[in-house]
């Protein structure tokens, strides 16, 4: 399949998990605590985890989407909702967008570890259940076109290492998924996580970071607007990715694990030239005075060796990003089937961006194919 002459890999296509996924797949020990996606509205991604209703800001009923917004989403995804977002509908959605291949990331699964101080065994079991379901989902759909990103729980590094190994070696997944937020007040560059980074590097798959709004993790913007998801959302995705990127680079993770690749997804890419430039400037300023001695290269050089950022389909500013930092570390994603996705017009919207055909080919195919080894 090719759309307007371009082959396309969606670097982050979401699934919409069935409401009974965890009830069916989680270990019997945790079945009475199983997470569940709500379906009380016509389009609903709210997810209950240990009594917390995620994908909302402060309580069970907030935000109550307007009737107009709910009608829009229900109409946009009417066929998929009727099919309960089953594997066949996922393949059909890919066909509508002209996607040749896609790496699948969670929706409700993004919330199942999203609270500090969680029971590590429960969080690990919830991730394992999701990963088992995702494997079955892909097999029932089209395993030649859809590939998994394994959900891992940072609440226990030892079990995260085991689960990463299982998902890549036994289930054939092409990436691991983590949220960019700080878990339990611990930065990602803390040596505590080094066994995980070492294992994922040995497995030769990338880490895909993806943020969500309305979880119970500390997140940029949510602290200032705890009652307004729309305003908080302006900051959460991009700013948390920026902070995570700084954490991974400046904290020396890329220096210690030089083959490990990181994708900062669904946070736009317009921040990239500014953020890399600011990190470089501070390195050049402070390194002569004895700081940042653990880094052997400019921060931008680490990113250009090991980092990727995602372009939004309507992100016209991408032309300036390509001019400033090039096009070899950029990807694009559809964000299907979420509320801010442009489905079924994501691809055609992207193809209207002020980019050369060469850049479009790299972003749509060459770069994600290299990252995910597809």
ROFI-62138 format. One record per residue (C-alpha): chain; x, y, z. Coordinates in Angstrom, 3 decimals. Each point is the difference from the previous one (the first is absolute). Example, Ala and Ser with C-alpha at 12.3 -4.5 7.8 and 13.67 -1.06 7.14 Angstrom:
2
<semar pator="A" X="12.300" Y="-4.500" Z="7.800"/>
<semar pator="A" X="1.370" Y="3.440" Z="-0.660"/>
This chain:
374
<semar pator="A" X="0.000" Y="0.000" Z="0.000"/>
<semar pator="A" X="1.201" Y="3.509" Z="-0.756"/>
<semar pator="A" X="-1.810" Y="3.291" Z="0.480"/>
<semar pator="A" X="0.848" Y="2.611" Z="-2.603"/>
<semar pator="A" X="3.165" Y="-1.958" Z="-0.681"/>
<semar pator="A" X="1.130" Y="-0.214" Z="3.637"/>
<semar pator="A" X="0.349" Y="-3.158" Z="2.065"/>
<semar pator="A" X="-0.965" Y="0.729" Z="3.614"/>
<semar pator="A" X="0.846" Y="-1.360" Z="3.435"/>
<semar pator="A" X="-2.098" Y="1.367" Z="2.851"/>
<semar pator="A" X="2.505" Y="0.231" Z="2.849"/>
<semar pator="A" X="-2.773" Y="0.128" Z="2.603"/>
<semar pator="A" X="-3.431" Y="-1.361" Z="-0.861"/>
<semar pator="A" X="-2.141" Y="-0.539" Z="3.081"/>
<semar pator="A" X="-2.298" Y="-2.863" Z="0.854"/>
<semar pator="A" X="-3.234" Y="0.460" Z="1.917"/>
<semar pator="A" X="-0.034" Y="-2.798" Z="2.536"/>
<semar pator="A" X="-3.246" Y="-1.897" Z="0.711"/>
<semar pator="A" X="-1.547" Y="0.761" Z="3.367"/>
<semar pator="A" X="0.546" Y="-3.542" Z="1.237"/>
<semar pator="A" X="3.634" Y="-0.392" Z="-1.109"/>
<semar pator="A" X="1.475" Y="-0.152" Z="3.503"/>
<semar pator="A" X="-2.883" Y="-1.979" Z="1.432"/>
<semar pator="A" X="0.786" Y="-2.695" Z="-2.576"/>
<semar pator="A" X="3.783" Y="0.194" Z="-0.164"/>
<semar pator="A" X="1.323" Y="1.041" Z="3.408"/>
<semar pator="A" X="1.225" Y="-2.602" Z="2.472"/>
<semar pator="A" X="-2.781" Y="-1.452" Z="2.135"/>
<semar pator="A" X="1.640" Y="1.459" Z="3.104"/>
<semar pator="A" X="-0.752" Y="3.526" Z="-1.227"/>
<semar pator="A" X="-3.301" Y="-0.571" Z="-1.805"/>
<semar pator="A" X="-2.088" Y="1.795" Z="2.604"/>
<semar pator="A" X="2.264" Y="3.063" Z="-0.462"/>
<semar pator="A" X="0.173" Y="-0.201" Z="-3.792"/>
<semar pator="A" X="0.214" Y="3.347" Z="-1.862"/>
<semar pator="A" X="-2.843" Y="0.691" Z="-2.396"/>
<semar pator="A" X="-0.816" Y="2.493" Z="-2.712"/>
<semar pator="A" X="-3.378" Y="1.655" Z="0.464"/>
<semar pator="A" X="-2.544" Y="0.025" Z="-2.808"/>
<semar pator="A" X="-2.784" Y="2.082" Z="1.487"/>
<semar pator="A" X="0.307" Y="2.668" Z="-2.681"/>
<semar pator="A" X="-0.190" Y="-0.333" Z="-3.755"/>
<semar pator="A" X="3.783" Y="0.398" Z="-0.179"/>
<semar pator="A" X="1.775" Y="-0.655" Z="3.272"/>
<semar pator="A" X="3.657" Y="-0.511" Z="0.906"/>
<semar pator="A" X="-0.375" Y="0.494" Z="3.761"/>
<semar pator="A" X="1.694" Y="-2.851" Z="1.799"/>
<semar pator="A" X="-0.437" Y="-1.157" Z="3.592"/>
<semar pator="A" X="3.236" Y="-1.031" Z="1.711"/>
<semar pator="A" X="-0.055" Y="-0.882" Z="3.695"/>
<semar pator="A" X="-3.054" Y="2.221" Z="0.539"/>
<semar pator="A" X="1.368" Y="3.000" Z="-1.929"/>
<semar pator="A" X="-1.797" Y="1.081" Z="-3.165"/>
<semar pator="A" X="2.781" Y="0.932" Z="-2.386"/>
<semar pator="A" X="-0.362" Y="2.161" Z="-3.110"/>
<semar pator="A" X="-1.876" Y="2.432" Z="2.204"/>
<semar pator="A" X="1.508" Y="2.696" Z="2.158"/>
<semar pator="A" X="-1.629" Y="0.016" Z="3.413"/>
<semar pator="A" X="-3.023" Y="-2.248" Z="0.280"/>
<semar pator="A" X="-2.093" Y="-2.678" Z="-1.631"/>
<semar pator="A" X="-2.188" Y="2.216" Z="-2.170"/>
<semar pator="A" X="2.461" Y="2.678" Z="-1.030"/>
<semar pator="A" X="0.541" Y="1.017" Z="-2.715"/>
<semar pator="A" X="-3.511" Y="-0.520" Z="-1.286"/>
<semar pator="A" X="0.527" Y="0.349" Z="-3.717"/>
<semar pator="A" X="-2.414" Y="2.316" Z="-1.731"/>
<semar pator="A" X="-2.737" Y="-1.649" Z="-2.001"/>
<semar pator="A" X="1.502" Y="1.523" Z="-3.132"/>
<semar pator="A" X="3.447" Y="-1.508" Z="0.645"/>
<semar pator="A" X="-1.430" Y="-3.380" Z="0.905"/>
<semar pator="A" X="-2.107" Y="0.021" Z="-3.165"/>
<semar pator="A" X="3.070" Y="0.872" Z="-2.075"/>
<semar pator="A" X="2.084" Y="-2.849" Z="1.439"/>
<semar pator="A" X="-2.867" Y="-2.468" Z="-0.136"/>
<semar pator="A" X="-0.562" Y="0.836" Z="-3.652"/>
<semar pator="A" X="3.691" Y="-0.066" Z="-0.916"/>
<semar pator="A" X="0.502" Y="-3.433" Z="1.546"/>
<semar pator="A" X="-3.513" Y="-1.356" Z="-0.518"/>
<semar pator="A" X="1.073" Y="-3.071" Z="-1.941"/>
<semar pator="A" X="2.842" Y="-0.751" Z="2.398"/>
<semar pator="A" X="-2.229" Y="0.442" Z="3.055"/>
<semar pator="A" X="-2.579" Y="-2.354" Z="-1.507"/>
<semar pator="A" X="2.790" Y="-2.560" Z="-0.472"/>
<semar pator="A" X="1.299" Y="0.641" Z="3.538"/>
<semar pator="A" X="3.317" Y="1.050" Z="-1.571"/>
<semar pator="A" X="0.729" Y="-3.621" Z="-0.840"/>
<semar pator="A" X="3.063" Y="-1.128" Z="-1.999"/>
<semar pator="A" X="-1.833" Y="0.089" Z="-3.332"/>
<semar pator="A" X="-1.062" Y="3.603" Z="0.606"/>
<semar pator="A" X="3.611" Y="0.899" Z="0.835"/>
<semar pator="A" X="1.196" Y="-1.380" Z="-3.333"/>
<semar pator="A" X="-2.815" Y="1.799" Z="-1.803"/>
<semar pator="A" X="0.947" Y="3.277" Z="1.710"/>
<semar pator="A" X="3.573" Y="-0.497" Z="-1.198"/>
<semar pator="A" X="-1.292" Y="-0.513" Z="-3.528"/>
<semar pator="A" X="-2.082" Y="3.173" Z="0.187"/>
<semar pator="A" X="3.066" Y="2.014" Z="1.014"/>
<semar pator="A" X="2.244" Y="-1.716" Z="-2.522"/>
<semar pator="A" X="2.256" Y="-1.500" Z="2.671"/>
<semar pator="A" X="2.171" Y="-2.891" Z="-1.101"/>
<semar pator="A" X="1.320" Y="-0.896" Z="3.466"/>
<semar pator="A" X="-0.621" Y="1.180" Z="3.554"/>
<semar pator="A" X="1.438" Y="-0.439" Z="3.482"/>
<semar pator="A" X="-2.830" Y="-0.272" Z="2.513"/>
<semar pator="A" X="-0.041" Y="1.975" Z="3.252"/>
<semar pator="A" X="-2.634" Y="-0.151" Z="2.755"/>
<semar pator="A" X="-2.871" Y="2.250" Z="1.020"/>
<semar pator="A" X="-1.233" Y="-1.320" Z="3.356"/>
<semar pator="A" X="3.330" Y="-1.759" Z="0.341"/>
<semar pator="A" X="1.683" Y="3.369" Z="0.391"/>
<semar pator="A" X="-1.755" Y="0.418" Z="3.345"/>
<semar pator="A" X="0.608" Y="-3.370" Z="1.631"/>
<semar pator="A" X="3.286" Y="1.054" Z="1.646"/>
<semar pator="A" X="-0.827" Y="3.709" Z="0.299"/>
<semar pator="A" X="0.072" Y="0.566" Z="3.745"/>
<semar pator="A" X="2.933" Y="0.264" Z="2.345"/>
<semar pator="A" X="0.319" Y="-2.585" Z="2.742"/>
<semar pator="A" X="-1.941" Y="-2.721" Z="-1.818"/>
<semar pator="A" X="0.214" Y="-3.628" Z="1.036"/>
<semar pator="A" X="2.854" Y="-1.120" Z="-2.302"/>
<semar pator="A" X="-1.393" Y="-3.509" Z="-0.438"/>
<semar pator="A" X="-3.399" Y="1.328" Z="-1.041"/>
<semar pator="A" X="1.492" Y="2.518" Z="-2.447"/>
<semar pator="A" X="2.182" Y="-2.684" Z="-1.550"/>
<semar pator="A" X="-2.945" Y="-2.398" Z="-0.301"/>
<semar pator="A" X="-2.095" Y="2.709" Z="-1.688"/>
<semar pator="A" X="2.749" Y="0.601" Z="-2.552"/>
<semar pator="A" X="0.469" Y="-3.703" Z="-0.645"/>
<semar pator="A" X="-3.741" Y="-0.416" Z="-0.543"/>
<semar pator="A" X="-0.062" Y="2.876" Z="-2.486"/>
<semar pator="A" X="2.989" Y="-1.397" Z="-1.899"/>
<semar pator="A" X="-1.572" Y="-3.457" Z="-0.245"/>
<semar pator="A" X="-3.236" Y="1.517" Z="-1.281"/>
<semar pator="A" X="1.912" Y="2.156" Z="-2.520"/>
<semar pator="A" X="1.776" Y="-3.056" Z="-1.370"/>
<semar pator="A" X="-3.355" Y="-1.758" Z="-0.530"/>
<semar pator="A" X="-1.472" Y="3.177" Z="-1.511"/>
<semar pator="A" X="2.804" Y="0.265" Z="-2.556"/>
<semar pator="A" X="-0.240" Y="-3.676" Z="-0.921"/>
<semar pator="A" X="-3.743" Y="0.402" Z="-0.597"/>
<semar pator="A" X="0.603" Y="3.093" Z="-2.112"/>
<semar pator="A" X="3.013" Y="0.011" Z="-2.294"/>
<semar pator="A" X="3.379" Y="-0.868" Z="1.567"/>
<semar pator="A" X="1.718" Y="0.876" Z="-3.263"/>
<semar pator="A" X="-1.104" Y="3.640" Z="0.375"/>
<semar pator="A" X="-0.497" Y="0.603" Z="3.724"/>
<semar pator="A" X="2.715" Y="-0.251" Z="2.650"/>
<semar pator="A" X="-0.058" Y="0.335" Z="3.772"/>
<semar pator="A" X="1.596" Y="2.431" Z="2.436"/>
<semar pator="A" X="0.197" Y="-1.717" Z="3.395"/>
<semar pator="A" X="-1.386" Y="1.823" Z="3.031"/>
<semar pator="A" X="2.481" Y="-0.145" Z="2.896"/>
<semar pator="A" X="-0.424" Y="0.933" Z="3.648"/>
<semar pator="A" X="2.776" Y="2.191" Z="1.470"/>
<semar pator="A" X="-1.234" Y="-0.835" Z="3.514"/>
<semar pator="A" X="2.333" Y="-3.016" Z="0.032"/>
<semar pator="A" X="3.019" Y="-0.055" Z="-2.298"/>
<semar pator="A" X="0.708" Y="-3.708" Z="0.386"/>
<semar pator="A" X="-3.417" Y="-1.079" Z="-1.271"/>
<semar pator="A" X="0.107" Y="2.698" Z="-2.722"/>
<semar pator="A" X="3.208" Y="-1.587" Z="-1.286"/>
<semar pator="A" X="-1.629" Y="-3.439" Z="-0.069"/>
<semar pator="A" X="-3.105" Y="1.308" Z="-1.762"/>
<semar pator="A" X="2.007" Y="1.895" Z="-2.612"/>
<semar pator="A" X="1.956" Y="-3.160" Z="-0.790"/>
<semar pator="A" X="-3.162" Y="-2.096" Z="-0.220"/>
<semar pator="A" X="-1.842" Y="2.433" Z="-2.254"/>
<semar pator="A" X="2.851" Y="0.393" Z="-2.467"/>
<semar pator="A" X="1.298" Y="-3.568" Z="-0.097"/>
<semar pator="A" X="-3.259" Y="-1.924" Z="0.377"/>
<semar pator="A" X="-2.684" Y="2.372" Z="-1.285"/>
<semar pator="A" X="2.042" Y="1.701" Z="-2.704"/>
<semar pator="A" X="-0.689" Y="3.578" Z="1.143"/>
<semar pator="A" X="2.019" Y="2.762" Z="-1.631"/>
<semar pator="A" X="0.227" Y="2.559" Z="2.834"/>
<semar pator="A" X="-0.663" Y="0.616" Z="3.671"/>
<semar pator="A" X="-2.323" Y="2.730" Z="1.229"/>
<semar pator="A" X="0.520" Y="2.252" Z="3.027"/>
<semar pator="A" X="-1.514" Y="3.256" Z="1.179"/>
<semar pator="A" X="2.417" Y="2.962" Z="0.155"/>
<semar pator="A" X="-1.059" Y="1.049" Z="3.511"/>
<semar pator="A" X="2.147" Y="-0.535" Z="3.091"/>
<semar pator="A" X="-1.113" Y="-3.095" Z="1.901"/>
<semar pator="A" X="0.275" Y="0.057" Z="3.782"/>
<semar pator="A" X="2.148" Y="3.167" Z="-0.107"/>
<semar pator="A" X="2.778" Y="-1.767" Z="-1.911"/>
<semar pator="A" X="1.519" Y="1.428" Z="-3.196"/>
<semar pator="A" X="0.476" Y="-2.247" Z="-2.998"/>
<semar pator="A" X="3.766" Y="0.493" Z="0.133"/>
<semar pator="A" X="0.174" Y="-1.466" Z="3.505"/>
<semar pator="A" X="2.237" Y="-3.120" Z="-0.058"/>
<semar pator="A" X="-3.001" Y="-1.816" Z="1.478"/>
<semar pator="A" X="-1.317" Y="-0.346" Z="-3.572"/>
<semar pator="A" X="3.296" Y="-1.076" Z="-1.572"/>
<semar pator="A" X="-0.887" Y="-3.727" Z="-0.010"/>
<semar pator="A" X="-3.068" Y="0.845" Z="-2.081"/>
<semar pator="A" X="1.942" Y="2.178" Z="-2.443"/>
<semar pator="A" X="2.658" Y="-2.707" Z="-0.311"/>
<semar pator="A" X="-2.597" Y="-2.680" Z="-0.742"/>
<semar pator="A" X="-1.885" Y="2.061" Z="-2.590"/>
<semar pator="A" X="3.285" Y="0.911" Z="-1.690"/>
<semar pator="A" X="0.940" Y="-3.694" Z="-0.147"/>
<semar pator="A" X="-3.436" Y="-0.812" Z="-1.437"/>
<semar pator="A" X="0.672" Y="2.589" Z="-2.714"/>
<semar pator="A" X="-3.399" Y="1.684" Z="0.178"/>
<semar pator="A" X="-0.788" Y="3.667" Z="0.731"/>
<semar pator="A" X="-1.707" Y="1.648" Z="2.950"/>
<semar pator="A" X="-3.130" Y="1.924" Z="-0.990"/>
<semar pator="A" X="-0.951" Y="2.702" Z="2.510"/>
<semar pator="A" X="-3.621" Y="1.175" Z="-0.114"/>
<semar pator="A" X="-1.832" Y="2.318" Z="2.397"/>
<semar pator="A" X="-3.698" Y="0.173" Z="0.905"/>
<semar pator="A" X="-2.090" Y="2.661" Z="1.693"/>
<semar pator="A" X="-2.290" Y="-0.784" Z="2.897"/>
<semar pator="A" X="2.097" Y="-2.640" Z="1.742"/>
<semar pator="A" X="1.119" Y="0.104" Z="3.622"/>
<semar pator="A" X="3.653" Y="0.623" Z="-0.811"/>
<semar pator="A" X="1.515" Y="3.461" Z="0.515"/>
<semar pator="A" X="-0.104" Y="1.651" Z="-3.428"/>
<semar pator="A" X="0.938" Y="3.404" Z="-1.372"/>
<semar pator="A" X="-3.060" Y="2.218" Z="-0.289"/>
<semar pator="A" X="-2.275" Y="-2.196" Z="2.098"/>
<semar pator="A" X="1.393" Y="1.596" Z="3.165"/>
<semar pator="A" X="-1.025" Y="3.456" Z="-1.219"/>
<semar pator="A" X="-3.357" Y="-1.015" Z="-1.518"/>
<semar pator="A" X="-1.206" Y="-2.960" Z="2.071"/>
<semar pator="A" X="-3.614" Y="0.526" Z="-1.079"/>
<semar pator="A" X="0.442" Y="0.666" Z="-3.714"/>
<semar pator="A" X="1.162" Y="-2.913" Z="-2.124"/>
<semar pator="A" X="0.036" Y="2.034" Z="-3.201"/>
<semar pator="A" X="2.395" Y="2.618" Z="1.374"/>
<semar pator="A" X="2.179" Y="-2.549" Z="1.795"/>
<semar pator="A" X="0.235" Y="-1.996" Z="-3.235"/>
<semar pator="A" X="1.816" Y="2.925" Z="-1.643"/>
<semar pator="A" X="2.956" Y="-0.676" Z="2.269"/>
<semar pator="A" X="-0.119" Y="-3.627" Z="1.094"/>
<semar pator="A" X="0.969" Y="-1.745" Z="-3.223"/>
<semar pator="A" X="2.686" Y="2.339" Z="-1.324"/>
<semar pator="A" X="1.511" Y="1.233" Z="3.262"/>
<semar pator="A" X="0.186" Y="-3.456" Z="1.589"/>
<semar pator="A" X="1.751" Y="-1.256" Z="-3.146"/>
<semar pator="A" X="2.418" Y="2.915" Z="0.127"/>
<semar pator="A" X="0.803" Y="-0.701" Z="3.652"/>
<semar pator="A" X="0.387" Y="-3.705" Z="-0.691"/>
<semar pator="A" X="2.288" Y="0.713" Z="-2.959"/>
<semar pator="A" X="2.166" Y="2.236" Z="2.194"/>
<semar pator="A" X="0.008" Y="-2.684" Z="2.719"/>
<semar pator="A" X="1.122" Y="-2.744" Z="-2.391"/>
<semar pator="A" X="2.693" Y="2.120" Z="-1.703"/>
<semar pator="A" X="1.367" Y="2.216" Z="2.758"/>
<semar pator="A" X="-0.211" Y="-2.764" Z="2.593"/>
<semar pator="A" X="2.298" Y="-2.151" Z="-2.116"/>
<semar pator="A" X="-2.326" Y="-2.838" Z="-0.992"/>
<semar pator="A" X="0.964" Y="0.356" Z="-3.650"/>
<semar pator="A" X="3.663" Y="0.185" Z="0.956"/>
<semar pator="A" X="-0.193" Y="-3.200" Z="2.050"/>
<semar pator="A" X="-2.156" Y="-1.847" Z="-2.546"/>
<semar pator="A" X="1.200" Y="1.271" Z="-3.382"/>
<semar pator="A" X="-2.051" Y="-2.380" Z="-2.145"/>
<semar pator="A" X="-3.338" Y="0.506" Z="1.748"/>
<semar pator="A" X="-2.519" Y="2.012" Z="-2.032"/>
<semar pator="A" X="-2.718" Y="2.236" Z="1.472"/>
<semar pator="A" X="-3.142" Y="1.351" Z="-1.688"/>
<semar pator="A" X="-1.800" Y="2.973" Z="1.548"/>
<semar pator="A" X="-3.507" Y="-0.469" Z="-1.371"/>
<semar pator="A" X="-3.069" Y="2.220" Z="-0.336"/>
<semar pator="A" X="1.705" Y="3.086" Z="1.392"/>
<semar pator="A" X="0.560" Y="1.809" Z="-3.320"/>
<semar pator="A" X="3.485" Y="0.839" Z="-1.237"/>
<semar pator="A" X="0.051" Y="3.804" Z="-0.039"/>
<semar pator="A" X="1.808" Y="0.026" Z="3.344"/>
<semar pator="A" X="2.915" Y="-2.010" Z="-1.333"/>
<semar pator="A" X="2.301" Y="2.752" Z="-1.399"/>
<semar pator="A" X="-0.535" Y="2.233" Z="3.026"/>
<semar pator="A" X="0.439" Y="-2.769" Z="2.559"/>
<semar pator="A" X="3.063" Y="-1.595" Z="-1.595"/>
<semar pator="A" X="1.522" Y="3.450" Z="-0.461"/>
<semar pator="A" X="-0.622" Y="0.922" Z="3.624"/>
<semar pator="A" X="1.522" Y="-3.255" Z="1.252"/>
<semar pator="A" X="3.025" Y="0.522" Z="-2.252"/>
<semar pator="A" X="0.437" Y="3.586" Z="1.204"/>
<semar pator="A" X="-0.060" Y="-1.047" Z="3.645"/>
<semar pator="A" X="2.416" Y="-2.851" Z="-0.652"/>
<semar pator="A" X="2.444" Y="2.395" Z="-1.694"/>
<semar pator="A" X="-0.425" Y="2.494" Z="2.861"/>
<semar pator="A" X="0.299" Y="-2.356" Z="2.983"/>
<semar pator="A" X="2.205" Y="-2.851" Z="-1.258"/>
<semar pator="A" X="3.243" Y="2.025" Z="0.288"/>
<semar pator="A" X="-0.862" Y="0.619" Z="3.662"/>
<semar pator="A" X="-0.195" Y="-3.663" Z="0.905"/>
<semar pator="A" X="-3.696" Y="-0.680" Z="-0.525"/>
<semar pator="A" X="-1.476" Y="-2.633" Z="-2.330"/>
<semar pator="A" X="3.322" Y="-1.855" Z="-0.156"/>
<semar pator="A" X="-1.888" Y="-3.271" Z="-0.528"/>
<semar pator="A" X="-0.967" Y="1.227" Z="-3.490"/>
<semar pator="A" X="2.547" Y="-0.462" Z="-2.775"/>
<semar pator="A" X="-1.948" Y="1.712" Z="-2.804"/>
<semar pator="A" X="-2.355" Y="2.901" Z="-0.509"/>
<semar pator="A" X="-3.577" Y="-0.827" Z="1.073"/>
<semar pator="A" X="-1.190" Y="0.513" Z="-3.584"/>
<semar pator="A" X="2.516" Y="-2.596" Z="-1.165"/>
<semar pator="A" X="-1.481" Y="-2.558" Z="2.378"/>
<semar pator="A" X="-3.492" Y="0.738" Z="-1.309"/>
<semar pator="A" X="1.168" Y="-0.252" Z="-3.604"/>
<semar pator="A" X="1.443" Y="-3.417" Z="0.845"/>
<semar pator="A" X="-2.804" Y="-1.398" Z="2.156"/>
<semar pator="A" X="-3.108" Y="2.190" Z="0.042"/>
<semar pator="A" X="-3.142" Y="0.435" Z="-2.066"/>
<semar pator="A" X="-2.891" Y="2.472" Z="0.270"/>
<semar pator="A" X="-3.482" Y="-0.228" Z="-1.490"/>
<semar pator="A" X="-1.462" Y="2.510" Z="-2.452"/>
<semar pator="A" X="-3.705" Y="0.773" Z="0.322"/>
<semar pator="A" X="-1.796" Y="-0.185" Z="-3.340"/>
<semar pator="A" X="-0.964" Y="3.692" Z="0.097"/>
<semar pator="A" X="3.327" Y="1.243" Z="1.457"/>
<semar pator="A" X="0.924" Y="2.539" Z="-2.669"/>
<semar pator="A" X="2.977" Y="1.118" Z="2.092"/>
<semar pator="A" X="1.693" Y="-3.283" Z="-0.932"/>
<semar pator="A" X="1.588" Y="1.730" Z="-2.987"/>
<semar pator="A" X="2.017" Y="2.148" Z="2.417"/>
<semar pator="A" X="0.934" Y="-3.073" Z="2.024"/>
<semar pator="A" X="1.313" Y="-1.756" Z="-3.097"/>
<semar pator="A" X="1.944" Y="3.120" Z="-0.963"/>
<semar pator="A" X="1.536" Y="0.208" Z="3.490"/>
<semar pator="A" X="0.698" Y="-3.640" Z="0.921"/>
<semar pator="A" X="-0.732" Y="-2.077" Z="-3.087"/>
<semar pator="A" X="-2.604" Y="-2.654" Z="-0.749"/>
<semar pator="A" X="1.702" Y="-3.265" Z="0.947"/>
<semar pator="A" X="-1.257" Y="-0.142" Z="3.598"/>
<semar pator="A" X="-3.666" Y="0.783" Z="-0.642"/>
<semar pator="A" X="-3.036" Y="-2.326" Z="-0.107"/>
<semar pator="A" X="-3.702" Y="0.532" Z="-0.382"/>
<semar pator="A" X="-3.007" Y="-1.532" Z="1.712"/>
<semar pator="A" X="-3.752" Y="-0.042" Z="-0.521"/>
<semar pator="A" X="-1.126" Y="-0.125" Z="3.666"/>
<semar pator="A" X="-2.983" Y="-2.084" Z="-1.118"/>
<semar pator="A" X="-2.541" Y="-0.436" Z="1.637"/>
<semar pator="A" X="0.298" Y="2.902" Z="2.438"/>
<semar pator="A" X="-1.955" Y="3.209" Z="0.256"/>
<semar pator="A" X="2.678" Y="2.283" Z="-1.450"/>
<semar pator="A" X="0.828" Y="-2.291" Z="-2.931"/>
<semar pator="A" X="-0.764" Y="1.175" Z="-3.518"/>
<semar pator="A" X="-1.209" Y="-3.444" Z="-1.089"/>
<semar pator="A" X="-0.788" Y="-0.852" Z="-2.746"/>
<semar pator="A" X="1.892" Y="2.956" Z="-1.478"/>
<semar pator="A" X="3.327" Y="-0.228" Z="1.850"/>
<semar pator="A" X="2.115" Y="-1.122" Z="-2.934"/>
<semar pator="A" X="-1.431" Y="2.455" Z="-2.498"/>
<semar pator="A" X="0.461" Y="2.791" Z="2.564"/>
<semar pator="A" X="3.631" Y="-0.991" Z="0.523"/>
<semar pator="A" X="0.653" Y="-0.088" Z="-3.746"/>
<semar pator="A" X="-1.052" Y="3.657" Z="-0.196"/>
<semar pator="A" X="2.840" Y="1.076" Z="2.337"/>
<semar pator="A" X="2.666" Y="2.261" Z="-1.558"/>
<semar pator="A" X="2.575" Y="-2.784" Z="-0.351"/>
<semar pator="A" X="1.914" Y="-1.424" Z="-2.920"/>
<semar pator="A" X="-1.024" Y="-3.415" Z="-1.278"/>
<semar pator="A" X="3.373" Y="-1.290" Z="1.205"/>
<semar pator="A" X="-0.714" Y="1.163" Z="3.554"/>
<semar pator="A" X="-3.500" Y="-1.448" Z="-0.122"/>
<semar pator="A" X="1.360" Y="-3.392" Z="-1.045"/>
<semar pator="A" X="2.498" Y="0.009" Z="2.833"/>
<semar pator="A" X="-2.576" Y="0.993" Z="2.607"/>
<semar pator="A" X="-2.730" Y="-2.314" Z="-1.270"/>
<semar pator="A" X="2.127" Y="-3.082" Z="-0.636"/>
<semar pator="A" X="3.788" Y="0.070" Z="0.209"/>
<semar pator="A" X="0.317" Y="1.307" Z="3.560"/>
<semar pator="A" X="-2.661" Y="-2.174" Z="1.693"/>
<semar pator="A" X="1.208" Y="-3.024" Z="-1.997"/>
<semar pator="A" X="3.494" Y="0.587" Z="1.393"/>
<semar pator="A" X="-1.239" Y="0.630" Z="3.543"/>
<semar pator="A" X="-2.263" Y="-3.026" Z="0.235"/>
<semar pator="A" X="2.042" Y="-2.193" Z="-2.387"/>
<semar pator="A" X="-2.980" Y="-0.650" Z="-2.236"/>
